[in-house]
Amino acid sequence: MEALVGIVQSLFSAIGIEGAANQGDVYGISITALLFVFSFLNLLGKKEEPKRIEPTTDSTSKAEVKTEATPAPEKIKEEPKKPEGPTWSERLKNGLGQSRNQVWGKLGSIFNGKALDEDSLEELEELLYGADIGPKATTELIEAVEEKAKTGNFGAEEFKKFLFTFLHDKMSPVQSGVNPDLYRFDPAKKGQTQVIMVVGVNGAGKTTTIGKLATKLTRQGAKVVVGACDTFRAAAVDQLQVWCDRSGAQMVRANEGANPSGVGYEAYQKALNEKADYCILDTAGRLHTKGNLMEELKKSKNVLKKLDETAPHQTLLVIDAITGQNAMRQAEEFHKTLELNGLIFTKCDGSSKAGSAVAIVQQLNVPISYIGVGEGVEDLDVFNLDQYLSALLDVNSPALN
């Protein structure tokens, strides 16, 4: 105790307290020190310790909710792309398969690198006639082949390239005259109604082709009015109505047996009033051998001139490739009566006669505007000479490389 009193006395002297320390001072300082220590420990005890998360099966626990709210970042899975359909070049090549394999593909087999003899030339001539390219083109081609063969080294591949160039030179000047308004809507010409009169014999695919054409143009943003002038076939009118409903084109129709010329006039008038971009007229199927029926078509064309002297702006003939050389006769008669601006070659996928397009273009000096190789909308497209010859001859075109 005396030692503690001495410590307290030293403390008093250090802090300047006068007087002698005693036992009571020792007790008082001890109690004060203990209180200070307890207070300090109490403050330390109030610091929040991390809460331990107890395992729980409760789906509403805070820990589980927090985990769900802030999931670990995951890589977003991309949806698999839907397989795209065949390109137009692929469709065309498949569609011309019969013509290529049964006729044009056999031409190359004649040329095996050896000199051409009379038998080879006769075989070549027979195949060319079978391809329905016409006597004029056949004669010219045989003469050109004889000259080319004299240079030597004229095998199958060389012949196909030569044939491509020969046919391209024959058709290209005519094909350059296709009006681009037929297949590409120009917004700068909005409201300037273009009348397209479509003709052809029954069964050539005329009505279906018009439906496809209307669909293609409306997809480009054009406003289209279709005139169902084939009033003698109710089924054709109903079929055209389905196409128009799908494409968003407007259709003008009349009762069965109504005057076709009147329907065409009414459709064109409606198109002008509504500032439509295109007015497509489906005419009654006509046999080219029936003079009186062809005259009715001529009348339908002339009626349109009461509204616009320049109408129709395009007169297109739909030709079925299956008809082969007979298509030439059809085209000649329709052209003589109506002065055709273009041809639409259909059903090339179901015939080996697709090569007849060469003769028709050369003979009539009328270009092919569209070519069809199937039933779908995408199976009708603009006729591209390089694509056509490449698919027909199975040879690469320099223009497409």
Phi, psi and omega per residue, in radians:
M1 nan -0.741 -3.139
E2 -1.073 -0.604 3.112
A3 -1.131 -0.735 -3.136
L4 -1.136 -0.682 3.115
V5 -1.096 -0.647 3.136
G6 -1.142 -0.673 3.123
I7 -1.124 -0.748 -3.128
V8 -1.152 -0.657 -3.136
Q9 -1.107 -0.698 3.121
S10 -1.110 -0.692 3.129
L11 -1.095 -0.730 3.130
F12 -1.091 -0.740 -3.113
S13 -1.132 -0.649 -3.097
A14 -1.184 -0.595 -3.079
I15 -1.765 0.088 3.021
G16 1.484 0.439 3.096
I17 -1.626 2.185 3.121
E18 -1.495 2.676 3.131
G19 1.963 2.854 -3.108
A20 -1.631 2.429 3.092
A21 -1.372 2.605 3.114
N22 -2.364 -3.049 -3.105
Q23 -1.121 -0.589 -3.138
G24 -1.111 -0.631 3.107
D25 -1.133 -0.653 3.137
V26 -1.091 -0.829 3.118
Y27 -1.045 -0.733 -3.088
G28 -1.132 -0.767 -3.139
I29 -1.155 -0.661 3.137
S30 -1.084 -0.788 -3.125
I31 -1.105 -0.715 -3.137
T32 -1.091 -0.735 -3.139
A33 -1.103 -0.722 3.131
L34 -1.098 -0.736 3.119
L35 -1.070 -0.689 3.133
F36 -1.104 -0.759 -3.138
V37 -1.105 -0.764 3.140
F38 -1.102 -0.693 3.129
S39 -1.112 -0.730 -3.130
F40 -1.120 -0.770 3.112
L41 -1.124 -0.596 3.122
N42 -1.146 -0.683 3.101
L43 -1.131 -0.722 3.101
L44 -1.090 -0.613 -3.101
G45 -1.223 -0.345 -3.112
K46 -1.449 -0.134 3.101
K47 -1.167 2.332 -3.049
E48 -1.301 2.165 3.082
E49 -1.530 2.643 3.112
P50 -1.005 2.377 3.139
K51 -1.388 2.377 3.105
R52 -1.548 2.205 -3.119
I53 -1.449 2.024 -3.112
E54 -1.445 2.489 3.074
P55 -0.993 2.428 -3.125
T56 -2.612 2.643 3.072
T57 -1.830 0.080 -3.114
D58 -1.300 2.025 -3.086
S59 -1.175 -0.187 -3.113
T60 -1.812 0.153 -3.120
S61 -1.110 2.629 -3.094
K62 -1.091 -0.691 -3.114
A63 -1.089 -0.758 -3.096
E64 -1.206 -0.698 3.114
V65 -1.074 -0.736 -3.131
K66 -1.102 -0.703 3.141
T67 -1.112 -0.719 3.137
E68 -1.199 -0.555 -3.074
A69 -1.319 -0.468 -3.113
T70 -2.204 1.240 -3.113
P71 -1.234 2.753 3.081
A72 -1.180 2.427 -3.111
P73 -1.065 2.339 3.126
E74 -2.100 2.668 3.096
K75 -1.269 2.194 -3.111
I76 -1.229 2.208 -3.135
K77 -1.424 2.241 3.107
E78 -1.422 2.411 3.108
E79 -1.204 2.434 3.138
P80 -1.084 2.372 -3.135
K81 -1.228 2.430 3.115
K82 -1.243 2.394 -3.131
P83 -1.085 2.286 3.137
E84 -1.407 2.682 3.125
G85 -1.310 3.031 3.136
P86 -1.098 2.602 3.087
T87 -1.242 2.941 3.132
W88 -1.111 -0.676 3.124
S89 -1.053 -0.684 3.115
E90 -1.211 -0.706 3.095
R91 -1.069 -0.773 -3.108
L92 -1.126 -0.759 -3.134
K93 -1.121 -0.724 3.086
N94 -1.135 -0.709 -3.108
G95 -1.154 -0.567 -3.137
L96 -1.606 0.228 -3.080
G97 -1.012 -0.765 -3.121
Q98 -1.118 -0.785 3.132
S99 -1.107 -0.697 -3.105
R100 -1.223 -0.777 -3.044
N101 -1.375 -0.656 -3.042
Q102 -1.524 -0.399 -3.087
V103 -2.211 -1.212 -2.970
W104 -1.188 -0.540 3.119
G105 -1.190 -0.432 -3.125
K106 -1.365 -0.338 -3.103
L107 -1.092 -0.688 -3.107
G108 -1.132 -0.459 -3.104
S109 -1.190 -0.317 3.141
I110 -1.245 -0.506 -3.060
F111 -1.737 1.891 -3.118
N112 -2.058 0.376 3.125
G113 1.588 -0.190 3.129
K114 -1.585 2.903 3.129
A115 -1.153 2.499 3.128
L116 -1.329 2.353 3.047
D117 -1.962 -3.101 -3.100
E118 -1.098 -0.657 -3.138
D119 -1.133 -0.697 3.135
S120 -1.145 -0.716 3.139
L121 -1.158 -0.666 3.102
E122 -1.148 -0.713 3.108
E123 -1.114 -0.720 3.112
L124 -1.096 -0.769 -3.132
E125 -1.096 -0.705 -3.138
E126 -1.114 -0.740 3.126
L127 -1.156 -0.654 -3.141
L128 -1.163 -0.697 3.069
Y129 -1.155 -0.634 3.091
G130 -1.148 -0.429 3.115
A131 -1.438 -0.083 3.094
D132 1.048 0.680 3.066
I133 -1.556 0.000 3.026
G134 1.623 2.687 -3.089
P135 -1.134 -0.644 -3.109
K136 -1.119 -0.905 -3.123
A137 -1.134 -0.633 3.137
T138 -1.110 -0.816 -3.141
T139 -1.072 -0.789 -3.136
E140 -1.112 -0.675 -3.106
L141 -1.216 -0.721 3.122
I142 -1.067 -0.758 3.132
E143 -1.119 -0.707 -3.140
A144 -1.182 -0.639 3.126
V145 -1.149 -0.717 3.130
E146 -1.050 -0.731 3.127
E147 -1.187 -0.743 -3.124
K148 -1.145 -0.647 -3.084
A149 -1.176 -0.394 -3.138
K150 -1.176 -0.363 -3.135
T151 -1.342 -0.185 -3.140
G152 1.381 2.997 3.125
N153 0.876 0.981 -3.084
F154 -2.062 1.298 -3.121
G155 -1.502 -2.953 -3.055
A156 -1.097 -0.793 -3.116
E157 -1.154 -0.708 3.111
E158 -1.116 -0.653 3.141
F159 -1.166 -0.731 -3.135
K160 -1.099 -0.716 3.109
K161 -1.166 -0.681 3.088
F162 -1.109 -0.753 -3.130
L163 -1.131 -0.693 3.094
F164 -1.015 -0.859 -3.116
T165 -1.114 -0.727 -3.122
F166 -1.068 -0.889 -3.110
L167 -1.184 -0.654 3.123
H168 -1.067 -0.759 3.140
D169 -1.137 -0.550 3.138
K170 -1.271 -0.648 -3.012
M171 -1.691 -0.496 -3.004
S172 -0.981 -0.801 -3.133
P173 -1.024 -0.614 3.139
V174 -1.330 -0.750 -3.097
Q175 -1.122 -0.420 3.133
S176 -1.183 -0.198 -3.113
G177 -1.593 0.125 3.137
V178 -1.190 2.306 3.117
N179 -1.337 2.089 -3.115
P180 -1.130 -0.322 3.117
D181 -1.119 -0.295 -3.132
L182 -1.213 -0.492 -3.041
Y183 -2.279 -0.082 3.131
R184 -2.332 1.944 -3.138
F185 -1.268 2.228 3.141
D186 -1.782 1.900 -3.130
P187 -1.000 -0.408 3.128
A188 -1.189 -0.316 3.129
K189 -1.831 0.413 -3.113
K190 -0.948 2.225 3.091
G191 1.494 -0.078 3.097
Q192 -1.596 1.569 -2.954
T193 -1.043 2.171 3.039
Q194 -1.796 2.186 3.138
V195 -1.697 2.173 3.103
I196 -2.032 1.997 3.126
M197 -1.725 2.119 -3.070
V198 -1.926 2.198 -3.081
V199 -2.200 2.944 3.126
G200 2.719 2.913 3.132
V201 -1.386 2.775 3.089
N202 -1.081 2.386 3.103
G203 1.660 -0.096 -3.115
A204 -1.395 -0.206 -3.113
G205 1.701 0.418 -3.057
K206 -1.110 -0.895 -3.083
T207 -1.123 -0.779 3.118
T208 -1.084 -0.712 3.138
T209 -1.099 -0.707 3.109
I210 -1.096 -0.726 3.108
G211 -1.063 -0.739 3.114
K212 -1.147 -0.733 -3.125
L213 -1.116 -0.753 3.106
A214 -1.080 -0.698 3.129
T215 -1.110 -0.786 -3.124
K216 -1.080 -0.722 -3.094
L217 -1.273 -0.693 3.110
T218 -1.162 -0.561 3.089
R219 -1.130 -0.428 3.115
Q220 -1.494 -0.017 3.118
G221 1.726 0.107 -3.133
A222 -1.438 2.618 3.036
K223 -1.669 2.161 -2.990
V224 -2.153 2.342 3.001
V225 -2.029 2.270 -3.128
V226 -1.968 2.285 3.082
G227 -1.787 2.075 -3.132
A228 -1.540 1.451 -3.037
C229 -1.558 -0.070 3.088
D230 -1.473 1.244 -3.001
T231 -1.336 -0.076 -3.131
F232 -1.597 -0.117 3.137
R233 -2.237 1.718 -3.105
A234 -1.074 -0.619 -3.130
A235 -1.102 -0.648 3.130
A236 -1.166 -0.671 3.127
V237 -1.169 -0.750 3.120
D238 -1.122 -0.686 3.121
Q239 -1.108 -0.730 3.132
L240 -1.163 -0.604 3.109
Q241 -1.084 -0.701 3.117
V242 -1.083 -0.773 3.123
W243 -1.078 -0.752 -3.124
C244 -1.160 -0.687 3.106
D245 -1.089 -0.691 3.139
R246 -1.191 -0.716 -3.022
S247 -1.508 -0.334 -3.083
G248 1.566 0.160 3.084
A249 -1.400 2.636 3.068
Q250 -1.545 2.588 -3.124
M251 -2.247 2.431 3.045
V252 -1.926 2.158 -3.125
R253 -2.349 2.861 -3.137
A254 -2.372 3.106 3.121
N255 -1.153 2.691 3.134
E256 -1.026 2.315 3.126
G257 1.532 0.023 3.123
A258 -1.171 2.857 -3.116
N259 -1.168 2.052 -3.119
P260 -1.029 -0.644 -3.136
S261 -1.103 -0.671 3.132
G262 -1.152 -0.667 3.124
V263 -1.148 -0.720 3.118
G264 -1.107 -0.722 3.116
Y265 -1.104 -0.782 -3.132
E266 -1.121 -0.704 3.137
A267 -1.135 -0.726 3.139
Y268 -1.181 -0.680 3.107
Q269 -1.088 -0.729 3.117
K270 -1.110 -0.742 -3.141
A271 -1.087 -0.698 3.118
L272 -1.184 -0.752 -3.116
N273 -1.097 -0.648 -3.089
E274 -1.673 0.109 3.131
K275 0.939 0.792 3.071
A276 -1.223 2.718 -3.117
D277 -1.491 -0.562 -3.140
Y278 -2.392 2.503 2.973
C279 -2.199 1.938 -3.092
I280 -1.843 2.190 -3.064
L281 -1.925 2.122 3.053
D282 -1.591 2.028 -3.088
T283 -1.674 2.859 3.106
A284 -1.187 2.429 3.122
G285 -1.101 2.340 -3.066
R286 -2.247 2.349 3.005
L287 -1.344 2.245 -3.087
H288 -1.149 -0.261 -3.134
T289 -1.526 -0.125 -3.121
K290 -1.733 1.810 -3.070
G291 -1.075 -0.723 -3.103
N292 -1.151 -0.625 3.114
L293 -1.212 -0.648 3.102
M294 -1.158 -0.595 3.102
E295 -1.170 -0.583 3.075
E296 -1.123 -0.652 3.077
L297 -1.117 -0.714 3.119
K298 -1.092 -0.660 3.093
K299 -1.121 -0.755 3.123
S300 -1.043 -0.627 3.118
K301 -1.228 -0.736 -3.093
N302 -1.216 -0.532 3.126
V303 -1.050 -0.618 -3.121
L304 -1.115 -0.435 -3.105
K305 -1.239 -0.243 3.050
K306 -1.177 -0.453 3.108
L307 -1.653 -0.554 3.127
D308 -2.740 2.098 -3.066
E309 -1.052 -0.452 -3.097
T310 -1.533 -0.077 -3.098
A311 -1.440 2.651 -0.174
P312 -1.274 2.587 -3.075
H313 -1.360 -0.431 3.071
Q314 -2.460 2.319 3.031
T315 -2.099 1.972 -3.027
L316 -1.962 2.389 3.087
L317 -1.825 2.199 3.070
V318 -1.554 2.164 -3.101
I319 -2.092 2.287 3.087
D320 -1.483 2.104 -3.095
A321 -1.084 -0.402 -3.106
I322 -1.108 -0.495 -3.077
T323 -1.244 -0.263 3.052
G324 1.016 -2.245 -3.059
Q325 -1.109 -0.437 3.106
N326 -1.132 -0.421 3.100
A327 -1.088 -0.549 3.101
M328 -1.096 -0.753 3.129
R329 -1.113 -0.744 3.095
Q330 -1.040 -0.859 -3.080
A331 -1.078 -0.689 3.139
E332 -1.076 -0.777 -3.095
E333 -1.224 -0.755 3.114
F334 -1.137 -0.662 -3.130
H335 -1.182 -0.680 3.138
K336 -1.129 -0.601 -3.105
T337 -1.493 -0.689 -2.940
L338 -2.017 -0.160 -3.079
E339 0.982 1.330 -3.076
L340 -1.121 2.546 3.037
N341 -1.778 -0.373 -3.096
G342 -2.922 2.928 -3.132
L343 -2.159 2.607 3.007
I344 -2.121 1.997 -3.062
F345 -1.641 1.995 -3.041
T346 -1.989 2.902 3.031
K347 1.010 0.581 3.133
C348 -1.188 -0.330 -3.131
D349 -1.364 -0.227 -3.081
G350 -1.938 0.304 -3.057
S351 -2.551 2.691 3.013
S352 -1.699 0.176 -3.053
K353 -1.807 0.297 -3.080
A354 -1.116 -0.293 3.101
G355 -1.252 -0.199 3.140
S356 -1.127 -0.266 3.100
A357 -1.029 -0.572 -3.122
V358 -1.071 -0.851 -3.093
A359 -1.153 -0.701 -3.096
I360 -1.128 -0.799 3.142
V361 -1.097 -0.761 -3.107
Q362 -1.196 -0.698 -3.068
Q363 -1.290 -0.760 -3.044
L364 -1.601 -0.302 -3.048
N365 1.069 0.624 3.131
V366 -2.117 2.253 -3.068
P367 -1.382 2.766 2.998
I368 -1.562 2.182 -3.111
S369 -1.573 -0.767 -3.109
Y370 -2.330 2.744 3.048
I371 -2.373 2.416 -3.100
G372 -2.066 2.414 -3.115
V373 -2.312 0.424 -3.136
G374 3.019 -3.042 -3.038
E375 -1.554 -0.453 -3.050
G376 -1.337 2.863 3.112
V377 -1.038 -0.700 -3.102
E378 -1.282 -0.112 3.131
D379 -1.571 0.062 3.026
L380 -2.074 2.202 -3.123
D381 -2.618 2.997 -3.135
V382 -1.053 2.414 3.122
F383 -1.340 2.029 3.094
N384 -1.953 2.060 -3.013
L385 -1.054 -0.750 -3.131
D386 -1.116 -0.759 3.122
Q387 -1.129 -0.723 -3.111
Y388 -1.083 -0.874 -3.106
L389 -1.188 -0.631 3.106
S390 -1.100 -0.741 -3.138
A391 -1.248 -0.630 -3.100
L392 -1.242 -0.687 -3.051
L393 -1.768 -0.126 -3.095
D394 0.998 0.919 3.124
V395 -2.412 2.535 -3.140
N396 -1.334 2.331 3.082
S397 -1.564 2.337 3.084
P398 -0.996 -0.556 -3.107
A399 -1.243 -0.371 -3.087
L400 -1.730 -0.085 -3.130
N401 -1.471 nan nan
